[in-house]
Amino acid sequence: MKKPYVFITRKLPTQIVQALEDVAEVKMWDSEEVQVPREVLLEEAAKADALLTMLSDKVDEQLLSNAPNLKIVANLAVGYDNIDIYTAANNGVVVTNTPDVLTDTTADLAFSLLLATARRIVEGAQYIKEGKWNSWSPFLLAGTDVHHKTIGIVGMGKIGQAVAKRASGFDMEILYHNRSRNTEAETELGAVYQSLEELLKKSDYIVCLTPLTEETKHLFGKEQFKMMKNSAIFINVGRGQVVVEEDLVEALKNGDIAGAGLDVFYQEPISNSHPLLELPQVVAIPHIGSASVETRTEMMELCCKNIKDKLTGKEVKSILPN
């Protein structure tokens, strides 16, 4: 009997993929860093029973309508704005993601980015590398305190709660805005629900952790940056298209806000000539929120398990609602 066919859109460690090879014929794109070309993805999807995809892979109506054998798409991420889940459901295709396993790792990164931006860590490291450190002075690369300040978390899901937990260790006042009230965060962490406008006005640090939806696209623009304190620092570990980048650049240049720490961007990867990278008060990193060896390995293993379970008739975990 012919085995089902699985296509993986990036090169993953052989030892992780072996679990799939027991039940399926598996083919991987031969690069970890270079995205699979669209035409190759469409060609492979047309004959695949399962796809293991990355956020950069567009699984849209065109692909799904020309994949008659496709049963499951396992996305190596929590976010899934790269996938048309409605068309997938209509075509009988299960879509899974990797929730929970990356919560703490992403929260670690978000708070690290906050600290690095506030305390000018990247600037300081570069200062030494460029041979500029010739003497000590009282305000040399002086940043701003994090402890006992106010953090405003926009998007109080599991990652938001994990960030709030870290903030509580710094004796921060925790404000949050979410689509719905999070009573667990309020009870266990003392988080206080605010309208978005009030949160922006009161917070010293605004941390964006929202998914990308029609409601959140361009959530942060000129009007929102004007509401923030001149001393505020904006951190985005959610999705790049939640922010109008031109307005963020303008807000930073005009001194409407003091700085930004960014793990995500409107279009990825960004060019090294991007206007945001010209600003010393911006800390920019290449979408590495969940990028620890342990967590990325666990995410890959979960994707492979979901595909294997689907192909062998077992219950599949982390199925996305349509």
PyMOL commands that set and color helices and strands:
alter all, ss='L'
color gray80, all
select helices_A, chain A and resi 14-21+38-45+61-64+85-90+103-118+121-129+158-168+183-189+196-202+222-227+240-242+245-254+275-278+293-311
alter helices_A, ss='H'
color red, helices_A
select strands_A, chain A and resi 5-8+25-28+50-53+72-75+94-96+150-154+173-177+192-193+205-208+233-236+259-262+282-284
alter strands_A, ss='S'
color yellow, strands_A
deselect
rebuild
show_as cartoon
